[in-house]
Amino acid sequence: MGATQNKMADGEEEDKETVMATPAAPASPPGPLGSFRSIAMFAYQPGGPYPSHCGYCHSADERFCVEGLFSDKMSVHDFQYLVDRGFQRSGKFVYLPANKLTCCPQYVLRLDCSTFHISKEQRRAIRKMNEYLLNGRKEEEEGERSDTKGTEINDQNEEMEGLPSEGATVSTPLKPKKVVKPGAGADPNLPRCKKAKERRREAKEKKQAKKNPPQPLKPAPPTAKPNPTHVEDLLTLPDAEKCKHKLRKSLLCVNPVNDEFLDTYQQSYEVFRKFQMIIHKEPPEKCEQQHFDQFCIDSPLVQEEGPPGSDIKYGSYHQQYWIDDNLVMVGVVDILPSGVLCNYLYYDPYYRFIFPGVYSALCEISMNQTLYQRVPDLRYYYIGYYVHDCPKMNYKRKYDSCYLLCPITHRYVPLEICRKKLDSAKYCRFSDEGAEVERGGEGELGEVLIASDFGEFGYIKYSLIRDRMEGKLDDLVRSYVGIVGKDLAQTMILKIVGL
């Protein structure tokens, strides 16, 4: 199981005009220190990150590498800072792909909700859901009607076999042609003789063309893009009271859990189990409640109040979609200071005909747009990782206003520009502006806070035991500062594991 959302959509890729945009500024330092510090449990890995099996290319060689840390408690501001450095999370494991080493480099992909324009294929997903809600119409039923119609046409073709088709000429006995003797009549190999009137008209046109040569066509002025799409307007049904099925959405916090979430826990787990076993072909022993809790419910993010004057609360949530009394799908999302981050989606395979991946993504974009109207900082929808050579990622290219995070400068660059560079190299620099972000060095180690049985100490005080570790502590702290950044390493508390 990966932390990337599994949302597939059919259809060919739409042609898009490459849009040049100024790269966004790199990630800002973590927010102001609140009532607690984030805790990072970092394990020592001699020789670098351990390779494992890749779920993207399924290569026989274990070349998939990630670096990461576990956390029981993390501020949403600290996690936002890590996301804008290339991190994602799976449960309480916050990880960063080692893109220089891994077989399939992964790049953070985010969508600008303020300029998003919906595509025809995405409109079709909304239409399919609305048709089902209005009259219970399913895609399979349409396919059955199409197959029946095709059978009737084939039967008619068999009955009409041997008859001339429409537009065909019916052969009739021809009268014998008159044979023209050589030298008598016009030569068929020469052009036909033009009348004097035609010759005068052609001569006049040539004369006018010499006097007034044709002017080159001026390029048409660029057409302005239409206004951004407000997805909620498309999701809302005009006659909701007349619907055959009722859709209800619930946003439930998972840290801490509330009573409504506990009441729906078993139903949510059953949907997860069916999804993993049918869609991902997972064996039953990997779909137990323990795996469900660790992967979909456990979160290090502590719920925090949003900006002053708003009713928004940052944290980890489950977005549940109910049709009548049936739980159809669940989106695992985080609401962060810059927008909504999608971690995972699981759904009941029976409802696959409503395009659950596309529909849930559009609902999350709609939620993000609503938050953006109240708090302008919540502007972006994070769609997980993008892997350029993985066919499963093709659907992410079809979303408008997408940007990839440059792994060198930590600036966001339009996806169209990045794709051209990724065609030449799997790992490369996207942004032509900005300096390379340093991974940290010896000068920053002294400010790292390390937890011990006797309290929290700076690295210099803690280094009293460094000699007994034969230099392992230096390597561990240096690696930790390198992946989380020197600013965050000075505010989080490091718990050392494995020494």
N, C-alpha and C positions, 0 to 999 in steps of 0.2 A: 504494500500500500504506500502510495506517495501522498505528499501533502498538496499536490497539484489538483485542482478541481477537474473532474472528469466530465466535460461538457462537449458533446459532439453534435455537429449539425451537418446535414446533407447539402449538396449543391456545389457549384463551381465558385472559385474565388472571383470576386468582383475586381475589375480594373480600377485602380485609384491613381489619381494624380499625386505625385510626390510633393508633399507640402514641406517647405523649408521653414523652420522655426528656430528661434533662439533657444539654445539648450538651457534647461532649468538649472538653477543654482544647486550646488551639491548639498548633501544633508547637513542641516544645521545641528549644533551641539544639542545634547539632551535638554529637556525643559527644566524649569526650576525644581530644586529638590523639595519633595513634599514631606509627608509625615513618616515616610519609610524609605529605605534604600533597596534597590533591586539586588537579588542574590543570584549569583552565577556559580554553578558547580561545574568545574572544568577538569577533565580527565587528561592525564599525561599520555601522549601517544608517541612513543619513540619511533623515529624514522618518518614521522608525518602521518597524515590521515590514512586510515585503513581502507583499502578498496573493497568493494562489494559488488554483487550482481546488479546490473543496470536494468531498470524496468522500462526504459525508453527504447534502446536498440536491441536489448536481449542478447547482447554479445556473450560468447562463451568465456571470453577473458573478463576477469573481474577488474574493471577499470573505473568503476563509479566511485568517486571520492567526495566526502563532505567533511567539514569541520563544524563543531558545534558545542553547545553547552546545555545542561539541564538547569531549570530554574523552577523553584516552588513559588516565587514571588517576584514579579517584575512590573515596573511602572509602564503604563501605556506610552508615555513619552520616550522612555528608554527603548521600548520595542519599536516604536516608530523610527527612531534613529537607526536601529539595526536593520529594519526593512529597507531604508534608503541607503544602506551599505550592501544590500544583496541578500539579507537573511529572510527566511520564512520559518514557520513553526509546524511541528507535528506533535500535538499534545503539548507536553511540557519541554520537549526537545526543540531548541532554537538552533537552526543549522544554517551553514553557509557552504554552497558547493565550491569545491576546490577546482575552479574552472580551468586552471592551467594544467591540471593533471587528469581530470575526469574525461571519460569518452564522450559524454554529451553535456557540454557546457549549458548552464541554466542562467537566464537573465530575468530579473524582476520586470514584469510588464504591468503598466498601469494605464488607465483610461481617464481622460479629462471629461468629466461629466458636464462641464459648462459649455463644451463645444461638440458634444456627441450628436451624431446623426444616425438614425436607424436605417438599416438596409431593408431591401424587399424581402429577403429570406427571413430576417428577424421579425418583420411584420407578419409574415406567414405563420411563424410560430405562435404569435399572439392570436392570430385569427383562428388557428386550429383549436387553441384552448377555449376561446370565446364560443366557437361553434359547438364544442362539446358541452360547455356550461349552459348554452341556450337551449339546445335540442337533443343533447346526448349523442351527437354525431361523432363517430370515431373514424380514424383514417383507414382501419381495416375494412370498415363497411364500404368506404369509397372504392377500395381496391377490389372488393367482391363485385360491386356494381360494374366496374370497368372490365373485369374478367368476363362477366356475363354478357356485357355488350359486345365484347370482342368475339365471344363464341357465336353469338347470333350473326355477326357479320361474316364469320368464316363459313357458317352453314349456308348463308345466302350465296356466297362465292362459289361453293361447291355446286349448288343447284343451278347457277347461272354459267357454269363452266361450258365453254364452247360457243357462247353467244358473244357477239362483238361488244367490246367495252365502249364506254362513253368517249366520243371524239374519234373513234377508229373509223376508217373508210371501208365500205363494203365493196368487195371486188365485183365488177360487172364486165360482161363481154365488151371489148374495145373494138371500135371500127378500125380497119386497116389504114395506117398513115399514108399520106400521099408522098411518094418519093420524088424529091427535087433533083433534077439533073445537074451535074457539075456545071458551074458558070451561070446558072439561072437562080436568081434570088440573092438575099443578103448572106454575107459570110458570118456564121455564128461566132467565130473566133475574134472578130473585131468589135469594139464598143459600138453601142447603138448611135445612130446619127441624131444629134441634137437639133432642135428647132432654133431658128435665128433668135427668137425671143429669149430662150434660155441662155444662149451664148452671150447676148448683150447684158443680161443681168449678172452673170458671173464676171464679166469684164469690169462692170461697174463696181462690184464688191471688192475686187482686187485693187482697183484704183483708190477706193476709199480707205482700204486697209493700209496702203502705203502712206497716205496723208495723215491718218490718225491711228498710229500703232496702239495696240491694246495696253492698258495700264496694269501693272501687277496688282493683284488683289491685296488689300490691306488686311492684316490679321484682325480677327474679331476681338473686341475688348473682352477681357476676362469676366466671366459671369460670377457674381457674388454668390457665395454659398448660402443656402437658405438658413433660416433661423434654427438654432439647436432644437432637437426633438425633446419634448417633454413626454417621457415614456408613460407617465401616469395617465395622461389623456388617452393613450391607446389601450391601457389596461382596464380602464373603467368601462363597464357595460352600461349602455343607456337604459335598458329595461331589466335591471337586476332582479326585480320582483317577479318577472315572468320566466326566469331561468329554470330549467329542469334540474340543474345541479347548482349547489351553492359553494362558492370558494371562500375560504376564510384563512387569513394569514396571521400568525402569532410570532412575535419576537420575544424569546425567553432567554433570560440571562442564565449562564451556566456556572458562573463564579462570582458570587455565591448562587447556588441553585435556589429556586423558589418552589412554592407548593404546586403551581401549575405545571412546571417542568417535571416534578416528581410524579404527578398524576399521569403524565403522558410518556414516562420513561420506557415502559415495557413496549408500548406501540412503536416508539422510535427505534428501539433496539431490534424489533422484529423486521422493520423496514430495512435497517442496516444489514441484518443478517441475510435477507433475501437478495439484497443488492450485491453484496460481496460474493455470494455463492453463485448467483445466476449471471451477473454481468462480468465479474472479475474472476469467476471460476475458482474461488478460494475454497479450500477444504473446510469442513465444519469446525475442526479444532482451532482454526485461525479466525473464527467468527464468533467466539464466545464473548460474554459480557465484559470480561476483563479487557479484551482487545478493544471493544467498543468504548469503554470508559477511557482507556489510555489514549486512544486515537481521536475521538470525537468530543469528549466531555472535558477531560483534564486540560487545564489552561493555567499558565503562570500569571496571566494578566489580572491585576486587581481592579475591580470596578471603581472608577473615579468620576467625580462630577465634571461635566463639560464646562465650556466657557461661561462666565457669569452672565446671568440673564436668560439662559437657555435651559430647557429641560432635558438636554442630551446627557447621557451617561456613557463614558467610554468603558470598554470591556469586551468580553467574549460572549457570543450569543448563538442560539439556534433559531433560524428562521423557518418555522413550520408552515406547510401548505396543506390545508385540509379541504377535501371535496366531500361535502355532506359530513358523514361521521368517519371518513377514512383518511388516515394520514398518508399523503401522496408522496411528499418529498421533504427533505430537510437540508437547509444550507447552513454550514458551519462558518460563521463570519466573526470578524473582530471590527469594532468601531474604534478607530484611532484618531488622533488629532488632525490627520490629513485626509481622512476618508474611511471607506469601508474596504476591508481586506477579506477576500474569499479564500477560505482554507480547504473546504471540501464540500461535496454534494453527494447525497445518496437518496435514492428514490425507489418506489415500488415498481418493479419491472413491468407489472400489468399496465401501468400508465405511460409506457414508453411512447405511445402514439401522440402524446401532447407535447413532444419535444421538451422534456423536463429541463435539460441542461440549458438550452437557449432561453426558455421562459423564465427560469429562476434567475439567470444572469440579468435579464432585463428588469425583473422585479427588484433585484439588488441595486441596479443602476438607478431605478426610479427612487428607491429609498435614499440612495446617495444624493440624488438631485434635490430631494426634499430637505435633507440635512444641510446641503450647500446653500439653499435659499435662506435658512435660518442662521447658519454659521459659514461665512465664505471660506474659511480655512479648510472645511471638509469638502474638498473639491475633487478628489481622485478616487477611482475605484480600482483596487489592486486585484488583478486576475491571476495571481500566482506566477509561476515561472513560464518562460517561453524557451523551447528547444527547437532550434531552426531546422534540423534534419529529421525531426520526428513527425511522421504523418498525423499522429494524434493531435498535434498542435496547430494543424492547418485552420481549424475553426477560429482560433484566436486572431488570425490575420483579418478576419471579416468584420471585426469591430473597429469602428471609426475612432479617430483621435487617440490612438495608442502610442505609448512611448516606452522605450527600453532603457534600463539603467546601464550606463557605461561602467564596466568593471574597473576601469583605470581612474577616471575622474569623478565617478559617482554623480554624474549629471544625466538627466533624462533626455533622450534623443528620439525624434519621430521614428516609428517602426519602419516606415518605407526606406529611410536612409540606412538604418541598421541592416535590413535584409540584404541590400546590395553588398555591404561589406561582409556579411556572414556567408554569402555565396562563395567568397574567396578563402575565408579562414573561419574555423569554428570559434576561435577565441581571438578577439581583436578589440581595438579601441574604437568606440563609436563617436565620441565627441572630439572635435578639433580644437575646442577651447578648454581652458582650465588646466591646471597642473595635476600631475599624478598624485593621488592621495597616498601618503606614506603609511606603512604598516606599523610604525612605532619602532623605537630603538631603546638603547640603554638609558637614555636621558629620562624616559618616561616611567621606568620601572619603579623608581623610588616613591611615586605617588599612588601606586596601586594598593588598595585596601585588601588585606587578607584576613579571613576569619580563622580563629583557632579555639581551642578549648578554654583559653584564658581571656578571650575577648577579640577585639578587632585591632590589628596593627598595620602600620605602613610597611612597605616591603623592606625598608632599611632595618627596622627593628626585627622584623620576622626573619631576616637573613642570618640571624645567629645560628640557625639550624641548617643553613645552606651547605656547610662543609660536609655534614653527615649525609646529605643527599647526593653527593658527588656531582654537583652542578645541574642536577635534574630540575631543581626549582627555577634556576635561571632560564632554562629552555622552556619550561611550562609557562612562566609569567610572560616571557617574551612572545611566545606564540599567542597567548591570551590577549595581550595588548595589540598584537598585529591584526587580529580578526575583528575585535570589537571597537578598536580605535582608542587613542589615548584619552580623549575627553570622557568617554563612557567608562573606561577602566579606572578613572579617578573618582567616580561616583558610585559604581556598583561594588558590592562586597564579593570577593572571590573565595569560594570554598574549594580547596584542592582535593581531588579524588585520584586514587591510584598510586600515590607515592608512599 
